[in-house]
Amino acid sequence: MKYMMFVCSDTEPDTDTTPEPDIEVWVAENDGAGRRLDGSALAPPASATTVRVRNGQLLVSDGPFAETKEVIVGFDLLECADLDEAIEVARAHPMARNGRLEIRPLIDL
């Protein structure tokens, strides 16, 4: 099953002082195991462009669609046997300690 994992900042990071996992190791392990299909960091929210159509009119605005303290900073497309495996993959991600990871299954349209 495919899952989208959104990598987000968090205003309450972990206070544990032990070294964080290395993101390059996490990527290599999950790429090598075929669990990570794609992923990337995102440019800062200030670089966002929001697109809407209302009453047939195109509305384009600079910046993110919502002002929030937490932001999506990256994503990973995962292929896991089930949600439990996706959670274990997320648990080992460095941002699990200093951010938050949101996992959502992809649906067929």
C-alpha positions, -999 to +999 in steps of 0.1 A: +000+000+000+012+035-008+014+062+018+023+099+016+043+110+046+043+148+052+073+160+071+063+189+092+079+213+117+066+214+153+066+240+179+074+214+206+104+194+196+119+166+216+142+176+244+163+144+243+199+154+238+211+121+223+222+124+187+195+124+161+193+097+133+211+108+101+186+116+074+210+103+047+211+069+064+173+069+068+169+077+030+195+051+019+180+023+041+144+030+029+154+035-007+174+003-006+145-017+009+120-003-017+099+014+010+107+050-001+096+056-037+102+094-038+108+123-015+121+158-012+125+188+010+103+218+001+112+254-003+101+277+026+064+287+029+072+322+017+080+308-017+045+293-021+019+303-046-017+296-039-041+290-068-079+291-067-107+294-091-139+313-080-168+320-103-146+311-132-119+336-122-083+326-116-070+339-082-033+336-077-017+348-045+018+347-030+025+327+001+010+297+017-028+292+019-028+293+057-007+311+083+004+285+107+033+280+131+038+244+118+046+240+081+052+211+058+089+210+051+091+179+029+074+147+019+082+110+013+061+086-008+062+052+009+052+017-001+046-004+029+027-036+037+004-018+060+000+012+083+020-004+111+051-007+088+046+029+076+046+040+113+078+021+120+094+038+089+082+072+102+094+064+138+130+062+125+129+095+105+150+122+121+120+147+121+100+124+143+120+140+172+120+176+161+090+178+140+060+157+132+052+132+105+017+128+090+010+096+072-019+093+048-028+064+025-031+072-012-065+064-027-074+054-063-096+080-079 
